[in-house]
Amino acid sequence: MEYNNVQSTIDLKNVVEPRSRERVTERTRGGRSLVERIRPRRITEREKAEFCMQLAVMLQARISLHRALQVLARQATNPRMKEVIDTLGKEIQKGNSLSKGLALQPEIFDNLFIVTAEVGQESGRLAEVLSHLAHHLEKITSLRRKVVQALTYPSLVIAVAVFVVSFLLMFIVPMFGEMFKNFRMELPTSTKIILSLSTVCTEYGLYMIGILGLLLYSFRNTIKNPKVREKGEKVLFKLPFIGDVLLKNHVARFCRTLGTMLQSQVSLLDALEVTRRIISNAELREEIRHIMKHVKLGNAIADPVIESKLFPPMVSQMIAVGEETSELDAMLLKVADYYEKELDHKVETLSSVIEPVLILILGLIVAAILVSMYLPMFDLVNIVGTAQ
């Protein structure tokens, strides 16, 4: 398949830029109840993948699109998902296309959904395209789930460590402090430090919690700023292990998204444009824009990828082979599979290293507190013995 020569058939007006997507999202929320606006139930990527797969199966069984959406709406256990599918069904009943209905709900369906659905309907391969999309979402969800699982245990250990240390400093250490004060004995430096920390936590604990909460809230709002996030990503990319993981994650997402769209017979330029808008990393988006300029001039996609410093050599070589053999979509998906497996391995390695290190640190902190409290006890015993 010669992707460079495929003419664009997609109306990219339906493809929403990330910033305008937020504005459309606010408008589309206006019709919901107060409870749903305050705390709407989130639609997960897994639910979207199941929706695509079930819809694909029903279309393959030659059930009409409107009828299939009605069935899926009745089966939906998530009220928000039911509302979304009902809205799609109403748009289809009005005579609009599925892609038009998806475009009206950009807070749920991203550019990939909209464009692939439009291609599927125009080519008469909607069921096949939805099946590819479901597979894509499952892969992305699987990778994200593994990352979350890898971070869950360390987060739990850190939470337990903070709780244990706080409990010791606020309730146990003060009892030792009172005892030492009554005997008016000279304390070791480590014991004085622990007692000082205990005093600070006891007297200013609530203020510290409030300040910490305020800092977390401010940090959460700050990272939503695109410029701040872009600078933060540049810093993270320079870190030895984390930078490699983040880069491969973005490259894997780029390859899988582009490969899925080409597999669905989206033209190369349209596929690149949609992929560029989906990718969150600003530097990679700029690289994709550069690639698009080359492709518009009739050049091969492999040339700018080879020149790029972001893409590893393996990616550029596989893309070059894919273009030469007219199997660019298959090669991109193979690259995505490879990097996802490598990321999976790196996440498991990171998890296996972090877990014992965190447990060791927790043990050392608790041991340091206990030793600092029990060291003066030896002197106390001598004082009591002398007094007798």
C-alpha positions in Angstrom: 0.0 0.0 0.0 1.5 3.4 -1.0 0.5 5.6 1.9 2.1 8.7 0.4 -0.2 8.6 -2.6 -3.4 8.1 -0.8 -5.6 11.2 -1.2 -7.1 12.7 1.9 -10.8 11.9 2.4 -11.1 13.0 6.0 -12.7 16.2 7.1 -10.3 17.3 9.8 -12.7 20.0 11.0 -14.2 17.3 13.2 -10.8 16.7 14.7 -10.6 18.7 17.9 -7.4 20.4 19.1 -6.7 19.6 22.8 -7.4 23.2 24.0 -10.6 23.6 22.0 -11.6 20.1 23.2 -11.6 21.4 26.8 -13.9 24.3 25.7 -16.3 21.9 23.9 -16.3 19.6 27.0 -17.5 22.5 29.2 -20.3 23.2 26.7 -21.5 19.6 26.4 -21.7 19.3 30.2 -24.4 21.9 30.4 -27.2 19.4 29.9 -26.3 17.1 32.8 -27.8 17.1 36.3 -26.2 19.0 39.1 -25.0 15.7 40.8 -23.4 14.5 37.5 -21.6 17.8 37.0 -20.3 17.8 40.5 -19.1 14.2 40.4 -19.6 12.5 37.1 -18.7 8.9 36.8 -15.6 8.5 34.7 -15.6 6.3 31.5 -12.5 4.2 31.5 -10.4 3.2 28.4 -11.4 -0.4 29.1 -15.1 0.5 28.8 -14.4 2.3 25.5 -12.5 -0.7 24.2 -15.4 -3.0 25.2 -17.8 -0.6 23.5 -15.8 -0.7 20.2 -15.4 -4.5 20.3 -19.1 -5.2 21.1 -20.2 -2.7 18.4 -17.8 -4.3 15.9 -19.2 -7.8 16.7 -22.8 -6.7 16.3 -22.1 -4.9 13.0 -20.3 -8.1 11.7 -23.5 -9.9 12.6 -25.3 -7.5 10.2 -27.2 -5.7 12.9 -27.9 -2.1 12.0 -25.8 0.6 13.6 -28.8 2.3 15.3 -30.1 -1.1 16.6 -26.7 -2.1 17.9 -26.3 1.2 19.8 -29.7 0.7 21.4 -28.7 -2.8 22.6 -25.4 -1.5 24.0 -27.1 1.4 25.8 -29.4 -1.1 27.5 -26.5 -3.3 28.5 -24.3 -0.5 29.8 -23.8 -0.6 33.6 -22.1 2.8 33.8 -24.8 5.5 33.7 -22.4 7.9 32.0 -21.6 5.4 29.3 -25.3 4.7 28.8 -25.9 8.5 28.4 -23.1 8.7 25.8 -24.4 5.7 23.8 -27.9 7.1 23.9 -26.6 10.4 22.5 -24.8 8.5 19.7 -28.0 6.6 18.9 -30.0 9.9 18.6 -27.5 11.3 16.2 -27.7 8.2 14.0 -31.5 8.4 14.1 -31.3 12.0 12.9 -29.3 10.8 9.9 -25.9 11.9 11.0 -22.8 9.7 10.8 -21.2 7.9 13.7 -18.1 10.1 13.4 -20.3 13.2 13.7 -21.9 11.8 16.8 -18.5 11.0 18.3 -17.2 14.5 17.4 -20.0 16.0 19.5 -18.6 14.3 22.6 -14.9 15.2 22.5 -14.6 14.8 26.3 -15.2 11.1 25.8 -13.9 10.3 22.2 -10.6 11.6 21.1 -9.4 12.4 17.5 -8.5 8.7 16.9 -12.1 7.6 17.4 -13.5 10.3 15.2 -11.2 9.8 12.2 -11.1 6.0 12.2 -15.0 5.9 12.5 -15.3 8.3 9.5 -12.8 6.2 7.4 -14.7 3.0 8.4 -18.0 4.3 7.3 -16.8 5.8 4.1 -15.0 2.6 3.1 -17.8 0.2 4.3 -15.4 -1.4 6.8 -16.7 0.1 10.0 -16.8 -3.2 11.9 -13.1 -4.0 11.0 -12.0 -0.5 11.8 -13.7 -0.6 15.2 -12.1 -4.0 15.9 -8.6 -2.5 15.2 -9.5 0.5 17.5 -10.6 -1.8 20.3 -7.3 -3.7 20.0 -5.4 -0.4 20.1 -7.2 0.7 23.3 -6.7 -2.6 25.0 -2.9 -2.4 24.4 -2.8 1.2 25.7 -4.9 0.3 28.7 -2.8 -2.8 29.5 0.4 -0.8 29.5 -1.1 1.9 31.6 -2.5 -0.7 34.1 1.0 -2.3 34.5 2.5 1.1 35.2 -0.2 1.8 37.8 0.3 -1.6 39.4 4.1 -1.1 39.5 3.5 2.2 41.3 0.8 1.1 43.7 2.9 -1.0 46.0 5.7 1.6 46.4 3.0 4.2 47.1 1.4 2.0 49.7 4.8 1.4 51.4 5.5 5.2 51.4 2.1 5.8 52.9 2.6 3.2 55.6 6.1 4.7 56.3 4.7 8.2 56.7 1.9 6.9 59.0 4.3 4.8 61.2 6.9 7.5 61.5 4.2 10.1 62.3 2.6 7.9 64.9 6.0 7.3 66.6 6.9 11.0 66.6 3.5 12.2 67.8 2.5 9.6 70.4 5.4 7.3 71.4 8.4 9.7 71.4 6.7 12.3 73.6 6.3 9.7 76.4 10.1 9.0 76.4 10.7 12.8 76.3 8.6 13.3 79.5 10.5 10.5 81.2 13.9 11.9 80.2 12.9 15.4 81.4 11.9 14.1 84.9 15.4 12.6 85.4 17.2 15.7 84.0 19.8 13.6 82.2 22.2 14.5 79.4 20.8 13.1 76.1 22.7 11.9 73.0 22.6 14.2 70.0 20.5 11.7 68.0 17.9 11.6 70.8 17.7 15.4 71.0 17.1 15.5 67.2 14.3 13.0 67.4 12.7 14.8 70.4 12.9 18.1 68.5 11.2 16.5 65.5 8.6 15.1 67.8 7.9 18.5 69.3 7.6 20.1 65.8 5.2 17.3 64.7 3.1 17.5 67.9 2.8 21.3 68.0 2.6 22.1 64.3 1.3 18.8 62.8 -2.1 20.2 61.6 -0.4 23.2 60.1 2.1 21.0 58.3 -0.8 18.8 56.9 -2.6 21.9 55.7 0.6 23.3 54.0 1.3 19.9 52.4 -2.3 19.8 51.1 -2.0 23.3 49.7 1.3 22.5 48.0 -0.2 19.4 46.4 -3.2 21.3 45.2 -1.0 24.1 43.8 1.3 21.5 42.2 -1.7 19.7 40.6 -3.0 23.0 39.1 0.5 24.1 38.0 1.2 20.9 36.0 -2.0 21.5 34.0 -0.3 24.5 32.5 1.0 23.4 29.0 4.2 25.5 29.3 5.0 24.2 32.8 4.3 20.6 31.7 6.5 21.0 28.7 9.4 22.2 30.8 8.8 19.5 33.3 8.9 16.8 30.6 12.2 18.2 29.3 13.7 17.8 32.8 12.3 14.3 33.1 13.6 13.3 29.7 17.2 14.1 30.8 17.0 11.7 33.8 18.9 8.4 33.2 16.2 5.8 33.7 12.9 7.7 33.8 13.8 9.7 30.6 14.3 6.4 28.6 11.0 5.0 29.9 9.1 8.2 29.0 10.6 8.4 25.5 9.9 4.8 24.7 6.3 5.2 26.0 5.7 8.2 23.7 7.4 6.4 20.7 5.3 3.3 21.4 2.1 5.4 21.5 3.1 7.2 18.3 3.8 3.9 16.4 0.6 2.2 17.6 -1.6 5.2 16.9 -0.2 5.8 13.4 -0.1 2.1 12.7 -3.7 1.6 13.7 -4.9 4.5 11.5 -2.9 3.3 8.5 -4.3 -0.2 9.1 -7.7 1.4 8.9 -6.7 2.9 5.6 -6.5 6.5 6.7 -4.2 8.5 4.4 -0.7 9.0 5.8 -1.0 12.8 6.1 -4.3 12.6 7.9 -2.9 9.8 10.2 0.1 11.9 11.0 -2.0 15.0 11.7 -4.3 13.1 14.1 -1.4 11.4 15.8 0.3 14.7 16.3 -2.8 16.1 18.0 -3.2 13.0 20.2 0.5 13.0 21.4 0.9 14.9 24.6 4.7 15.6 24.4 5.4 19.0 22.7 8.8 18.0 21.3 7.4 14.9 19.6 4.5 16.9 18.2 7.0 19.3 16.6 8.9 16.3 15.2 5.7 15.0 13.7 5.0 18.4 12.1 8.5 18.3 10.6 7.8 14.8 9.2 4.5 16.0 7.7 6.3 18.8 5.8 8.6 16.2 4.2 5.7 13.9 3.3 3.8 16.8 1.7 6.8 17.3 -0.6 6.6 13.7 -1.7 9.5 12.5 0.4 9.5 9.2 2.3 8.5 9.3 6.0 11.7 7.4 6.9 14.0 10.2 5.9 13.0 12.8 8.6 12.6 10.0 11.2 16.2 8.9 10.6 17.4 12.5 11.0 15.4 13.0 14.2 17.1 12.7 17.6 13.9 11.5 19.3 13.3 8.3 17.4 15.7 5.4 18.2 17.5 3.8 15.2 15.4 0.7 15.3 12.2 2.8 14.7 13.6 4.6 11.7 15.0 1.3 10.2 11.7 -0.5 10.7 9.8 2.4 9.1 12.1 2.4 6.1 11.6 -1.3 5.6 7.9 -0.9 6.0 7.8 1.8 3.3 9.9 -0.3 0.9 7.7 -3.4 1.4 4.4 -1.4 1.5 3.7 -2.7 5.0 4.2 0.4 7.0 1.2 -0.2 9.2 2.4 -3.7 10.1 5.9 -2.5 10.8 4.7 0.3 13.1 2.5 -2.1 15.1 5.5 -4.5 15.5 7.6 -1.6 16.7 4.9 -0.6 19.2 4.6 -4.3 20.4 8.4 -4.4 20.9 8.6 -1.2 22.9 5.5 -2.0 25.0 7.2 -5.3 26.0 10.4 -3.5 26.7 8.5 -1.0 28.8 6.7 -3.8 30.6 10.1 -5.3 31.5 11.5 -2.0 32.6 8.5 -1.3 34.8 8.8 -4.8 36.4 12.5 -4.2 37.0 11.9 -0.8 38.5 9.2 -2.2 40.8 11.4 -5.1 41.9 14.2 -2.7 42.8 12.0 0.0 44.4 10.1 -2.4 46.7 13.0 -3.7 48.8 14.7 -0.3 48.8 11.6 1.4 50.3 11.2 -1.4 52.9 14.8 -1.1 53.8 14.5 2.7 54.2 11.4 2.3 56.3 13.1 -0.2 58.5 16.2 2.1 58.9 14.0 5.1 59.9 12.0 3.2 62.5 15.2 1.6 63.8 16.9 5.0 64.1 14.0 6.4 66.1 13.9 3.4 68.4 17.6 3.3 69.0 17.7 7.0 69.7 15.0 6.5 72.3 16.6 3.5 74.0 20.2 4.8 74.1 19.5 7.0 77.1 17.8 4.1 78.9 21.3 2.6 79.6 22.3 5.8 81.4 18.9 5.8 83.1 19.5 2.4 84.5 22.9 3.5 85.9 21.3 6.5 87.5 18.6 4.4 89.2 21.3 1.9 90.3 23.4 4.6 91.8 20.5 6.1 93.6 19.7 2.8 95.2 
